[in-house]
Amino acid sequence: MGPVSPVDPAELLGPRGLTEEVLREDERGGEAAHAPARFYWSLLTAERQARIESVVEARLQSITAVLDRLLDPHNTAAILRTAEGLGLARVHLVAHEAADGIAHRRVTQDAHKWLDVEAHASGALAARRLRESGFAVWAGHLDRAARLYSELPADRPMALLFGNEHEGPSPETLAACTGTFRIPMAGFTQSFNVSVAAGIALAHLATARRRLLGRPGDLPEEARVQLRDRFTLLAAKFARRMKPRP
């Protein structure tokens, strides 16, 4: 098991991931504009192909997060960016009625386009559905029974639920979860910002899960093929959108 290959951020969104051939084809308006993923894959540079393969191999479906009614869209955006950067395949979202959208592009850097975001009507419903799918669901919450985040077992699929910045998870949501967890504080502040807390806990859990699995990711072969095709089409779309104009 090795680390994901490092990359220049410009490679993720810029036109350098595609050969000049596909960029010229887009200008001509030919069949490449509607070609399947395998066509674009053949036109990707070797470096870009290796990067996509590396990211796909490192995707984790057994670790996920539930964002339950977060009020500040910047927090939602930051967590989506962190989750994608950690290699998570999916994030679950319960929208707050006062929130003004899923994410701010300046914060996510299009991260939400590279992972699946599944919507739920409530935190309790999300927790129940995940548990029915075999996940343990642990909610971030300050109570006496809360376990340290570093002590959560990584021997099964797990979801970490992060509640509203001011209210936390609702009693109904807490009742639907496996249990609660907390992050210890060494200063006077009672808690971290929710996006920081998510980064700390998810990074630890993703590392523990990969160590237990003995490999970078856990997607089955069919899912890896589908994800590679999706990333290929996204890479082509971004490249055509961002290529320099004469």
RAPEJO-V319854 format. One record per pair of residues at least 12 apart in sequence whose ideal C-beta (glycine too) atoms are under 7 Angstrom apart, sorted by the first residue. I is the first residue (numbers start at 0). GAP is how many residues later the second one is. D is the distance in Angstrom with one decimal. If there is no record, write none. Layout:
BEGIN
I,GAP,D  I,GAP,D
END
This chain:
BEGIN
0,209,6.8  0,213,6.2  0,214,5.2  0,215,5.5  3,50,5.1  3,51,6.5  3,54,4.9  3,212,7.0  4,45,6.6  4,46,6.3  4,49,4.7  6,44,5.6  10,40,6.7  12,97,6.6  12,225,5.0  12,229,6.1  13,228,5.7  14,224,4.4  14,227,5.8  14,228,4.1  16,27,6.3  16,28,6.3  16,31,3.8  16,218,5.1  16,222,5.7  17,25,6.1  17,26,6.2  17,218,6.3  17,221,4.3  18,24,5.2  18,26,6.0  20,22,5.7  21,18,6.6  21,21,4.1  21,214,6.7  22,216,6.9  22,217,6.9  22,220,5.4  25,214,4.7  36,192,3.7  36,195,4.5  36,196,5.3  39,192,5.1  39,193,6.4  39,196,4.3  40,191,4.9  43,188,6.8  43,191,6.9  47,187,6.5  51,176,6.0  51,179,4.9  51,180,6.5  51,183,7.0  54,176,6.9  55,168,5.2  55,171,5.1  55,172,5.1  55,175,6.8  56,159,5.6  56,160,5.3  57,29,4.5  57,158,4.0  57,159,4.7  58,28,5.6  58,30,4.7  58,158,4.6  58,160,5.1  58,168,6.4  59,27,5.4  59,28,5.5  59,29,6.1  59,146,6.1  59,149,6.4  59,157,5.7  59,158,5.8  60,28,4.4  60,29,6.7  60,157,5.9  60,158,5.8  61,95,4.0  61,147,6.2  61,156,5.3  62,25,5.8  62,95,6.0  62,142,5.7  62,143,5.3  62,146,5.3  63,24,6.0  63,26,5.3  63,27,6.3  63,28,6.4  63,95,4.8  64,14,6.5  64,18,5.8  64,26,5.1  64,27,7.0  64,94,6.6  64,95,5.3  64,97,6.6  64,133,6.2  64,137,6.1  65,26,4.4  65,57,6.5  65,60,5.0  65,61,6.9  65,93,5.6  65,95,4.1  65,96,7.0  66,12,6.0  66,24,6.6  66,26,5.1  66,27,6.7  66,95,5.8  67,26,4.7  67,55,3.6  67,93,5.8  67,94,6.6  67,95,4.7  67,96,6.6  67,101,5.9  67,105,6.2  68,25,5.4  68,27,4.4  68,54,6.9  68,94,6.9  68,95,4.5  69,26,6.2  69,94,6.3  69,95,6.4  69,124,6.5  70,25,5.2  70,27,6.1  70,28,6.2  70,93,6.2  70,94,5.6  71,93,6.3  72,26,5.4  72,27,5.9  72,28,5.5  72,30,6.5  72,31,6.1  73,30,5.9  73,33,5.7  74,90,6.7  74,119,5.2  74,120,4.7  75,26,6.4  75,27,6.0  76,26,3.8  76,27,4.8  76,30,3.9  76,31,4.6  77,29,5.5  77,117,3.9  78,116,5.3  78,119,4.6  79,23,5.6  79,28,5.3  79,31,5.2  79,32,4.8  80,26,6.2  80,27,4.7  80,28,6.3  80,30,4.2  81,116,6.2  81,117,4.7  81,120,6.5  82,32,6.3  82,119,6.5  83,27,3.9  83,30,5.2  83,31,4.7  85,116,5.7  85,117,6.0  85,120,4.8  86,119,6.6  86,130,6.7  87,27,6.4  87,118,7.0  88,26,6.3  88,27,6.3  88,130,6.8  89,25,6.4  89,26,4.2  89,28,6.1  90,24,6.3  90,26,5.5  91,26,5.0  91,28,5.8  91,34,5.0  92,24,5.5  92,25,6.9  92,26,5.4  93,26,5.1  93,28,6.0  93,29,5.2  93,32,6.1  94,24,6.8  95,68,6.9  101,15,6.9  112,121,6.1  113,120,7.0  122,38,6.4  122,40,6.8  122,46,5.8  122,47,6.4  122,50,3.6  123,48,4.5  123,49,4.6  123,52,4.3  126,34,6.4  126,46,6.1  126,49,3.9  126,50,5.0  127,48,5.1  129,29,4.9  130,47,6.9  133,23,5.5  134,22,4.5  134,23,6.1  134,24,4.8  135,20,5.8  135,22,4.9  135,42,4.4  136,22,4.7  136,24,5.9  136,40,4.6  136,41,5.1  137,14,5.9  137,20,6.8  137,22,5.7  137,23,6.9  137,39,6.4  137,40,5.8  137,41,5.6  137,42,6.5  137,43,4.7  138,22,4.2  138,24,6.6  138,30,4.7  138,34,6.6  138,35,5.8  138,38,4.6  138,41,5.1  139,20,6.8  139,21,6.8  139,22,5.3  139,23,6.8  139,41,6.0  139,57,6.0  140,27,5.8  140,28,6.0  140,33,6.5  140,39,4.1  141,40,5.8  141,49,6.9  142,37,5.7  144,34,7.0  144,35,6.3  145,34,4.2  145,35,5.6  145,36,4.1  146,32,6.5  146,34,5.1  147,34,6.6  147,36,6.4  148,32,4.9  148,33,6.9  148,34,5.2  148,52,4.5  148,55,6.3  149,54,6.0  151,29,5.8  151,53,6.5  153,51,6.2  153,54,3.9  153,55,4.6  153,58,5.3  154,57,6.2  157,47,6.4  159,41,5.5  159,42,6.3  159,45,6.8  160,16,6.2  161,32,5.3  161,35,6.8  161,36,5.5  164,29,5.5  182,14,5.7  182,17,5.8  182,18,6.4
END
